[in-house]
Amino acid sequence: MWFDQILLFIVSLVANLFSALAGGGAGLLQLPALLFLGLPFGVALATHKVASVFLGLGATVRHLRSSTFDWRFSAFVLATGLPGVVMGASIILQVDDRISQFLLGCLTLGLGVYSWLKPELGQTEAFKNREWSGLLIGGAVLFLIGALNGSLTSGTGLFVTLWLVRWFGMDYKTAVGYTLILVGIFWNGSGALTLGLLGEIQWDWLPALILGSLIGGYLGAHFAIVKGNRLVKRSFEMVTVLVGFSLIGKALTEWV
């Protein structure tokens, strides 16, 4: 029991530190660890979602000390993304997600390659697409990403980060801050609530996961703020490639 709790804490700390630095991807280590320790997929996913909320809380404490957030834009991200989260979480426990995981892995891998091929992407802020047509397209994509966030295991925060950079013109550091607060707390919180109501949460595993999420989230956010956009961009690219290969490998393993 104690060994499991210590292992959960270490995995959660490492996973959430890199997730807070890159803007997503905590499930790359955390969810497989829960499955390895014996939880069924639905229970592991719901437990992971609850713990991820505290990643957002830990990162929020650090980001709000040094950043200024546009709360009107934040409300827009929540209003467009949350319905997708609830929809995705409502259907995931009844469907076979191997194909979607494979496709998501390919797309996530593509995000990292795309960012790597664009050296100046997200290094400076140049806000754009804030008119009605831009918001409509941006909101529709956020709804789709929200549905993926509610239904799949890992990496969807990375989609939000890159979308905020590419479509709305944020730099990486600012986009990661929005992702960790809005996706980490509110999107993951809605997904956790929906999955908890429809399925089951492993409550006695949460203390170690929550502690690791809080500390990892705070430390990752601190390094992102102190070191700046270049480190965040490189971390984003590394995590997207790892998440992409992880999802592809998991889908192929389940098919075999």
Summary of the structure (lengths in Angstrom):
residues: 256
radius of gyration: 16.7
end to end distance: 32.5
largest distance: 54.1
contacts: 1000
relative contact order: 0.24
helix: 82%
strand: 0%
